[in-house]
Amino acid sequence: MNLFDTLKDNNNMFSVLASPNKRIYAEALDVLYTAFNSEKLQIPEETYYSMLKSRMEDILVSEQFNKEDDMLEEEYANISGRARFIIRKLYSKGWFEKERDDKFKENITLPTYSIKLLELFHILSGPSQDSGYSYVYSTYLTLKGADSEDDVRNKTEAIYIAYKNTSSLIKMLKTVYHNINRYFISQIEMADLNEVLAKHYDDFSKQIVETYIRPLKIKDSVPKYRVPITTILDDWLENSDLLDKMSKAALIDKRGKTVEECKSDLINKMLFIKESYEHIQNDYLDEIDNQVRKCTRQTTQKIEILTNN
């Protein structure tokens, strides 16, 4: 399926984010996401309208708001009109749909693609909430708990949870590596001492080192939990009777079309987890440590040069 068939981009839904009022529309979309999370099943249009006026009052009356070609004079005249115009524009571009209830009041409903996009925008515009804490320890705890029980379905579910956690851990480590490189590159063009210090200690140290790297060395240590995790997986992989039972349990949960397909999937997931933990130190953590040292060394040199100048 074509991406733009899913997004209904025949309405040019992304055009609002390329318009002169793009910052205003971005804020309005974040308000829409807030309304989606705070309301129950339906979002009354009047509720969204009130939230827009309340949260965006200053920006709606500021000079940042540019009059658009399809905007009526009465809409441009005051806050209420501008808020109504934003709702009308977002609706016309396919960001949400409308339905009437039994009392003929308009309610806003969000298509799946809108919910996912709004969530992504919210994550990108805010501070990261991820860290390495949960991934490693949760994997260990899940497998250990399942291993201590005789319930085959718990063991089967533990594999899927551990696989998801391990995939998320690898993705997080890749993100950390690329973010370190981003700081590394951005620092080259800095010519102000205070900017260099702020970038290193406020951004790099807090957002990268404290949030991601330190947990993986202290509270959520990969070396600490690697052996217990791989030991449990080795025991399960060597137990053919257990694998057969787990495969049948996976089939019941519709994890595959046949027992053989489920068994192959479970084995592949266990091998992925096992191999990830066996190579994670060399392939990811050591490389990240090297980048951190390089970035710190470059920051020190930059500070010395700017101080001498």
N, C-alpha and C positions, 0 to 999 in steps of 0.2 A: 504494500500500500504506500502511496506517495504521502510524504510528510504533510504537504499542504492540503491534501484531501482531508486529513485528520484535523488540521488546524482551522479549516474553513477560511483559508486566507483569501478567498474570493472577495471578502470584505476588507482586505488590507488591514487586518487587525493590528499589525505592528507599526502601521503608519503613525499612530498616536505617539509612539516612542521615538519618532524621527522628526516630529513637528517642533515648531518654536516653543510650544508649551509642554515639551516632553517631561520635564521635571515635575510639572503639575500633574500630568497624567500618571507618572510613576507613583507619586504620592497617593493619588486617588485609587490606584490599583492596590496599593498596600492597605488602604482603608477598606477596600472591598474584601481583601483577605482577612482583615480583622473582623469584619462583619460576618464572614463565613464561619469563623471560629467561635464567635461569641453568641450568635443566634442558634436556635434549635435546628429545625429542618428547613424552614423558609426564611428568606431575608426580605422583609417588607421594604419596598422601594423608599417609603418615607423614612424608614430607619437609616438606610444608607445615605439618603439625602441629609438627614440631621447630623450623621457622623461626619460627612464631608464638610458641612458648614462649621461644625464645632472644631474639628482638627485642622482644617485648612483655611480658617478665617483670614489669617494674616496674608497668606500667599495669594488668596483669591482676590484681595483688594490691592495687592502690590503691583508695581510696574512690570513685574515678571510675567504677568498674564497678558498675552497678546490676543487681540481680536482676530478671529478666524473668519474665513470667507463665508462659511455656512452658519455663522452665528448671527442670530437676530439682535437688533438693537436693544430690545427689552431684556434679552439674556445678558448682554454685556453691561447693562446699566448698574447692576448691584450684585451682592454676594449670592443671593438666592437664585438669580437668573444664571449666574456663572456655574453654580453647583448643578442646576438643572441641565445646563448645556453639557457639562462633563458626563453626566449620566446618559444623556441622549447620545453623545458621541461614542462612548464606550459600548453602548447597546448596539448602535448601528454598525460598529466594527466587529461585532461578534464575541465580545469579551463575556457577555452573559445573555441570558434569555429571560423572558417575562411570562408570567402566567397570572390569571385572575382567580382569586378564591371565591367562596360562596357569597362574600360580602362585596364583591366587585373591586377589591383592593388589589393593586399590582404587587406581585412578589417577584423577586429576582432569583433565578436558578442558574447555577454555574455548570457549564459542560465540563467533562472530565479533563480535557486539555487545558482549560482555564485554571482549574484547581491546581494542576501540576505546575503550570507556568507561574502562577501567583506564589506558590510555595517556594519555587526556585528563586524568584525575584526577592522574596523575603529573606531567604537564607543568604543570598549573595550580598544584600545590602546591610546585613547585620553581622555582629561578631560571631565567629565560629563557635559552635557548641560541642564540636567533636573533640575527643581526646583519646589517647591510647588506653585509658584505664579499663574500660569494660571488655574490650575485644579479647585480650589474652586470658585474663582471669575468668571471664565468663565461659570461654571455651574449656578451660581446665575444670571449672566447677560443674559445667553441664556434663562433660564426659565422666568425671569422677562420680557424680551422683547417679548417673545411669549405670555405670559399671558396678556400683554397690547394690543394685537391685536386680531382680530376676525378670522384670517386665521387659519383654522384647520390644514392645512399641515405644517405650521410653528410650531404649537404646537407639532405635531407628530415628526417632525425632531428634535425639541428641546429635546425630551425625549431620542432619540438615542444619541445625542451629550452629554447630561448630564450623561447618562449611561456610555459612553466611558470615559468621564472625571473622573467620580467617580471610575471606575475600575482602571484607570491609577493612581489616587491618592492613592488607597489602595495598589496597587503594589509598588508605590514609598515609602510608609511608611514601608512596609515589607522590602524593599531593605535597607532603612535607618537603621532599627533595626538590620539587619544582618551585615551591615557594621560596626555599633558600636561594635557589638560583635567581629568582626574581629580585630578591633583596640585593644579591651580589651584583647584578647588572645595574639596578637603579642607583646604587651607591657610586658608581663610576662617574656619573654626571653631577654629583653633589659638590657644591663649592662653598657651602656654608657649614661652619663647625657645629653650630647648634642643631642644624638639620641632620647631620651625620650622627650626632649623639642621640637625638630623639628617635631616629630611624632604627638605630641599633638597640638601644635599651628599652624603648617603649614598644616598638613594633616587633623587631626580630627576637629579642630576648623573651618578651612576654607572650607573643602570639605563636612563636615557633618552639623555642626551647622549653619554656615553662609548661606550655599547653600540651605539647606532643612528645618531645624527646625525653624530658626528665621522668615522666610516668613510666615509660618503657624501660627505664634503667633502675627505678626504685620501687614504686608501688605496683607496677604491672610488668615486672621483669620477664622478658622473653627467656633468658637463660634459666631462670628459676622454674618456669612451668613447662619448658620445652620437653624435658625428659619424661615427666608424668604423662603429658599429652600423647607423645609418640609411643610410650609403653602401652597405654590403654588401646591405642589403635592397632598396634602390632598384635596384641592378644586377640582382638576381635577379628582381624584379618586372617589369623591362623586358625580360627574356629569355624570350620566349614558348616557345621550344624547350626551355629548361631547365625551365620550369614544367610543360610536358607530361610530361617525363621524371620529374620529381619526383612528379607526380600518379600516374603509373603505379607508381612505387616505393611510394607511400603505399597504393595499392590492394593491392599484393602483401602489405604488412604489415597489411592489413585495417583501415586507418584510416578507411575509408568503403566504401559499397556500390558506387559507380561511380567512374570516373575523374573525371567532372565534379564529383561531390560532394567528392572528395579535393582537386581543384584549387581549388574554392571555399573549402574549409576552410583550405588552405595560404595562399591569398591573404589571407583574413580574419585569420589569425594573424599574418602578416607586417605587415599594416596596423596591427593592434593594437599590436605591438611598436614599430613606427616612430612611430606617433602618441603612444604612451605616453612615449617618450623625447623627443619634440618638445615635449610639454606638461608633463613631470614637474617641471621647475624652477618654472614659474609656478603650476601647480595644486596641487603638494604641498610641495616643498622651501621655497618662499618663505612659504607659509602656516605651515608648521611653525616656521620661523625666527621669524616674528612671534609665535607662541604662546610660544616659548622666551623671547623678550625680555619679553613681558608677564608671564610667570611669574617671571622673574628680578627684574623691576621690582617686582612685588608682594611678593616675598620681602624685598627691600631695605627697602621701606616698612614691612613688618610688623616687621622686626628693629629699625628705628629707633623705631617706636611702643612696642614692648615694652621696649626699652632705656631709653627716656625714662620710661616708667611705673615 
